[in-house]
Amino acid sequence: MKKISIIASLVFSLYSGLSIAANPTPSSLTSIATGKSIVSSTGTITISNSCSLSISSPNPVTYTIPTDKADKYINFQLDVPDPRCKALGGTVYFWGADAKDGKLVMVKGNDRYTLMTTYGGSVQQKLGAGYGYYHVSKNTTPQTLSGVVSKNGPYKPGQYTVELTGFFSLN
């Protein structure tokens, strides 16, 4: 009797191992389910974008009339700080406060002076007089946009503000 139960146990173990190894495929399940009531359900996954552009607040610039003899620069640095956002790819758009062409403008009350703009980065794709955009990838470094306070400017003394606006858009 012991021999029969041992053999039966071995056969059952072998059969169980074979049935576990033979996993059904979706197509075999469909044929097995023929004539049965098949049900399904659908879930939803929402992926939101919290990637953003960072624009640094520039260091204050002091220009003294008439002793300063060289141009001065107010430097903004633009960056997409999260490497995961850069890896997704996208475009940074930016512009100054001039409503007509997006140039950087020094403003103090009613006094306004448009600044020449320089770009300290190699990836700008489209540049206007004070606006532009550039594409971002995982290797994109921070970009610098500078307003030039010209040594030849007819500026009235006072404290001025200069504003740069921008955003990051995923591709």
C-alpha positions as CSV (number, residue, x, y, z in Angstrom):
1,M,0.0,0.0,0.0
2,K,2.9,2.3,0.7
3,K,4.2,1.8,-2.8
4,I,0.9,2.8,-4.4
5,S,0.6,6.0,-2.4
6,I,4.2,6.9,-3.1
7,I,3.7,6.3,-6.8
8,A,0.4,8.2,-6.8
9,S,2.0,11.0,-4.9
10,L,4.8,11.2,-7.5
11,V,2.3,11.1,-10.4
12,F,0.2,13.8,-8.8
13,S,3.3,16.0,-8.2
14,L,4.4,15.6,-11.8
15,Y,0.9,16.4,-13.1
16,S,0.7,19.4,-10.9
17,G,4.1,20.7,-12.0
18,L,3.1,20.3,-15.6
19,S,-0.2,22.1,-15.2
20,I,1.6,25.0,-13.4
21,A,4.2,25.2,-16.2
22,A,1.5,25.4,-18.9
23,N,0.3,28.9,-18.3
24,P,-2.7,29.9,-20.4
25,T,-2.3,32.7,-23.0
26,P,-5.0,35.4,-23.6
27,S,-5.9,33.7,-26.9
28,S,-6.3,30.3,-25.2
29,L,-8.5,31.9,-22.5
30,T,-10.7,33.4,-25.2
31,S,-11.3,30.0,-26.7
32,I,-12.0,28.5,-23.3
33,A,-14.5,31.3,-22.5
34,T,-16.5,30.7,-25.6
35,G,-20.2,30.7,-24.6
36,K,-19.4,32.2,-21.2
37,S,-20.2,35.8,-20.1
38,I,-17.0,37.7,-20.3
39,V,-16.6,41.0,-18.4
40,S,-14.0,43.7,-18.3
41,S,-13.3,47.0,-16.6
42,T,-11.3,50.1,-17.5
43,G,-9.2,52.2,-15.2
44,T,-7.9,55.8,-15.7
45,I,-4.4,57.1,-15.2
46,T,-3.9,60.9,-15.1
47,I,-0.4,62.3,-15.6
48,S,-0.2,66.0,-14.8
49,N,2.6,68.4,-15.6
50,S,4.2,70.3,-12.7
51,C,7.4,71.1,-14.7
52,S,8.2,74.8,-14.6
53,L,10.7,77.5,-15.7
54,S,12.9,79.2,-13.1
55,I,14.0,82.8,-13.8
56,S,16.6,84.1,-11.4
57,S,16.3,87.5,-9.8
58,P,19.3,89.4,-11.1
59,N,21.9,91.1,-8.9
60,P,21.2,94.9,-8.6
61,V,23.1,97.0,-11.1
62,T,24.4,100.5,-10.2
63,Y,25.3,102.9,-12.9
64,T,26.9,106.2,-11.9
65,I,26.6,109.2,-14.3
66,P,29.1,110.5,-15.5
67,T,31.9,108.4,-13.9
68,D,30.9,104.9,-15.3
69,K,32.4,104.7,-18.8
70,A,31.3,101.2,-19.8
71,D,28.0,99.4,-20.4
72,K,26.5,97.5,-17.5
73,Y,24.4,94.4,-17.7
74,I,21.4,93.1,-15.8
75,N,21.5,89.3,-16.1
76,F,18.6,87.0,-15.9
77,Q,19.2,83.2,-15.8
78,L,16.6,80.9,-17.2
79,D,16.5,77.2,-16.3
80,V,14.2,74.2,-16.1
81,P,15.6,72.9,-12.7
82,D,14.2,69.4,-12.6
83,P,16.3,66.9,-14.8
84,R,13.2,64.7,-15.2
85,C,11.4,67.7,-16.9
86,K,14.4,68.4,-19.1
87,A,14.5,64.7,-20.1
88,L,10.8,64.9,-21.3
89,G,11.8,67.7,-23.7
90,G,10.0,71.0,-24.1
91,T,10.4,74.6,-25.0
92,V,11.1,77.7,-22.9
93,Y,9.5,80.9,-24.1
94,F,10.5,84.3,-22.7
95,W,9.9,88.1,-23.3
96,G,10.4,91.5,-21.8
97,A,7.9,94.1,-20.7
98,D,7.8,96.0,-24.1
99,A,4.3,95.3,-25.4
100,K,5.2,95.8,-29.0
101,D,8.2,93.6,-29.4
102,G,9.0,92.0,-26.0
103,K,12.2,93.9,-25.3
104,L,13.5,94.4,-21.8
105,V,12.5,97.8,-20.4
106,M,13.8,99.8,-17.4
107,V,10.7,101.3,-15.8
108,K,10.3,104.0,-13.0
109,G,6.9,105.6,-13.0
110,N,6.4,107.2,-16.4
111,D,10.2,107.0,-17.3
112,R,10.8,104.0,-19.6
113,Y,14.0,103.0,-21.4
114,T,14.2,100.1,-23.8
115,L,17.4,98.0,-23.3
116,M,19.4,96.2,-25.9
117,T,19.3,92.5,-25.1
118,T,22.2,90.0,-25.3
119,Y,22.0,86.2,-25.1
120,G,24.6,84.1,-23.2
121,G,23.6,80.6,-24.3
122,S,24.1,78.5,-27.3
123,V,20.7,76.9,-27.7
124,Q,18.4,79.8,-28.4
125,Q,16.4,78.8,-31.4
126,K,14.5,82.0,-32.2
127,L,15.4,85.4,-31.0
128,G,13.5,88.6,-31.4
129,A,14.5,92.0,-30.1
130,G,13.8,90.9,-26.6
131,Y,11.9,87.7,-26.8
132,G,12.5,84.2,-27.9
133,Y,12.4,80.6,-27.2
134,Y,14.7,77.6,-27.0
135,H,14.3,73.9,-26.9
136,V,15.2,72.0,-23.8
137,S,16.7,68.5,-23.5
138,K,18.3,66.6,-20.7
139,N,21.7,68.3,-21.5
140,T,20.4,71.9,-21.7
141,T,22.3,74.2,-19.3
142,P,20.8,77.3,-17.8
143,Q,20.6,80.2,-20.3
144,T,21.5,83.9,-19.6
145,L,19.6,86.8,-21.0
146,S,21.0,90.3,-20.3
147,G,19.7,93.8,-20.7
148,V,22.4,96.3,-21.6
149,V,22.4,99.6,-19.6
150,S,24.3,101.6,-22.3
151,K,27.1,103.9,-21.3
152,N,25.5,106.3,-23.9
153,G,21.9,106.2,-22.5
154,P,20.1,109.4,-21.5
155,Y,18.9,107.9,-18.2
156,K,17.3,110.1,-15.5
157,P,18.6,109.1,-12.0
158,G,16.4,106.8,-9.9
159,Q,15.7,103.2,-9.2
160,Y,14.2,101.3,-12.1
161,T,12.7,97.8,-12.5
162,V,13.3,95.4,-15.3
163,E,11.0,92.5,-15.8
164,L,11.4,89.2,-17.8
165,T,8.5,86.8,-18.2
166,G,8.5,83.2,-19.4
167,F,7.2,79.7,-19.2
168,F,8.1,76.1,-20.0
169,S,5.9,74.0,-22.3
170,L,6.3,70.3,-22.7
171,N,6.5,69.1,-26.3
